[in-house]
Amino acid sequence: MRTLPIILILLLIAGTNGVLFSEEKKDVLVVDRFSEGLNEEGLPKGWTLEKSPSKESKISTAQDKQGPFLRLLSVNDTFGLEKKVPFDIRKYPYLTWRWKALRLPKEGDIRKRETDDEAGQVYVLFPRFPTTVNTLSVGYIWDSNAPQGSSGTSTAYSKMRYFVLQSGPSKLDQWTWETRNVYEDYKKLFNEEPPQVGGLLLYINTQHTQGSAEIEYGDIFFSAQPPKDLKP
């Protein structure tokens, strides 16, 4: 299978602002790279709130030597940001992003409802009518205690299935790239062919363990082929 050089991908990301491209431009669908800061509502452009944060929690953007990023801080709270990105996951099955956890909820563990708090949560949404109660999602988690590589069904919402990609503090304060074949992950978790993607949700919560968590997200994109040579 042909892979996309990371230099080409980053050039496409830098020159697009979230639209589809091609010949090779058809190979990448950018969700965001957070280079435009926040709008007058305090949100990244094109994103909406999935629950509002409390006064102590914060949504912000900044930039370091790796590029611009979004930062989410949760203080005894739960909230998320959603961006509508409708497309066929068969055409762009690979989801790639970079994230950096700064603080984890100490007692957080996705396997138990009473401790279901995580700093890093990336969900690919597959809406089905009625969408308010029937949207399926594949989640990618940075957990505090659940084992890396584990998977399961949310204790709070049976239509959400997840994989734990990172666990614990060993990579705190380090940018980490992730790439997942969402098409194959969906089939593994739900044992069926996926419907069309509706969007992407970034979530953070600490209300169960009554602590705090903080995470940053950089470039997020889908692609037809897996990227290679990704480096922090």
N, C-alpha and C positions, 0 to 999 in steps of 0.2 A: 504494500500500500504506500502510495506517495505521501510524503510528509511536507508540511509547509515550513520553510526556514523561518526562524523567529524574527530575523531582520525584516523580511518581507511583511510579516504579520504586524510588527510594530510600526512599520511605515504606513501600512494601510490604516491602522488604528489612528495614528497621528494625523492622517489627512482626511478623516471622514466625519466625525461627529455622529456616528451611530447609524449609518445607512448601509445598504447592501452595495456591493461592488461586483465587477468582474471584467474580463476573462478570468484572471486569477482573482479578480475582485469579487467574483461570485463565491470564492472559497471561504470568505470570512464575513460574519455578521457581528458587528460590535454592539455590545450592550451599553458599556460606558467606560470611560477612562478618567472621569471626574476632573477634567481640566477646566471646566467652566465655573467652578465654585458653586455657591448656593444661590437660589433665586430669592425673590422678596418674601417667600413663604418659609425660607430657611431650609429648603430641600434642593438636592441636585436636580438639574433640569430634566424633565420627563418622568420623574419619580413621584409617587403619591404615598401618603402615610398609610400603613396597615397598623392601626392603633397609634395614638399620639404619645410621645414621651412625656414624662413628668418634668418639673422644673429642674430637678437635679441631673437628669439625663441630658445628653447632648448629641447633636448631629453637626459635624463640621467637616471642612475640607482643608487640605494643606498640601505641601509638596516637599519631597526630599530628593536625594540624588537619584533615586529610582523613578521619580516622576510624581505626578499628582495622585492623591488618594482621598478616600472618604473615611472618616473616623466616626464610630458609634460608641457611645458610653452609656451604659445602663446602670442606674443606682436603684436597687430594690424596685425594678420596673420591668415592663415588657412592651416592646414596640418593634416595628419593622418598616421597610421601604419596599415598594413594589413598582416595577416598570413593565408596562405591557410590551411584549415582543412576540407577536404572533407569527409562527412559521412552522414548517414541517420538520420535525426532529430527524427524519430520515435524510434530509438534505444537509443538515448541519448537526451531526450527532455529537461532536466533541465540544464540551464546555471547558474553557480554560480561564483561570483567574489567579491573582496573587493576593495573599492576605497575610496579616501580621497581628497575632494576638499580643496585647499588652498586659491584660489582666484577665484571669479566669475566675468564675465563681467557685470558691474552694470546694464546696460540697456538691457541685453540680454533677448530675449523672442522668443521661437521657433515658436510662432503662427503668427508672422509677418516676411515677408522676409527681411525687412530693419533692423530688430533687431535679426535676426536668428544667434545668437552667444551663444555657450554653452561650459562650461568647460568640462563636462563629457558626452561623447557620445560613446556608445558601440553598434556596429551594427553586427548582424548575417546576412551574405550574402547568397542569394539564386540565383546563376547565371542561366540565360537562354540565349540561343543563339538569337541574337548576344549579348554577355555579356556586351559590352561597353555601350549599350543603354537599355538593357533589364534585368539587374540584379535587383531582388527584395531584400529589406532589412527590417529587424525588428530592430528598434532602441530603446535603453534604455538611457534616458537622465537625466542629472543633470542640471536643468535650473535655471536661476536667478529669473524669475518672473512667468512663466507659472505654473498653479496650480498642485501640486502633485496629481498623480492619473489620470491626463488628458491624452488623446491620440489624435492622428490625423494623417494627411498626410503632409509631408514636403512641404513647399511653394516653394522650389527650385527644388524638384525632386519627381514627383508623385508616383514613384515606391518605395519610402521610407516611411514607416509608423512607428509611434513611440509611446512609453509610457513615461510619465514623472514620474520617480521614486523618485527623490529628487528635492526640489525647495527652493531656497533662502539660506541664510547663517547660519541657525540654527545649522547645523552639520559641519560647517567648522572645519578643523584640527582634525576631528574624523574619524577613520577607520569605514566604514560601509559595512556590508555584504549584498549582494543581491542574490536572487535566483528567476529565472523565468522559467516557462514552455513555452519554445519557440515554441514548436509544437502547443500548444493551443493558444498562442499569435498570431502566424501566421494565424491560421484559423480565429480568431476573426477579425484581421485587413484586411485580403484579401479574406475571404469567400471562401476558396478553400483548398485543400490538398497541403502541401508544396512540392516543389522539393527537391533534395539533397542539403545540405549545401555545400557551396564552401569555406567559411572561415569566419574570424572575423576581424572587422575593429575598431580600436580605433581612435577617431577623436577629434579635438579641434579647435575652431575658434573664432576670435575676430575682424575680419576685418570690419564687418558692423558697430559695435559700437565704433571701433577704441580705444579699451582698451586692457586689458590683462586678462589672465586667467591661472590657474595652477592647476593641478590635479595629483594624484598618483594612480597607480593600483598595487595591489598585485596578489595573486593566482587567476587564471582564469581556470575553467574547466567545461566540460559537464558531466552529469551523467545520468544513467538509472533511478535512484530514487532520490528524493529530500534529500539533506543532512539535518542533524538536529544538534542542539546545536552549531550553529555558533556564535562565540563571537568575538568582536573586540580585 
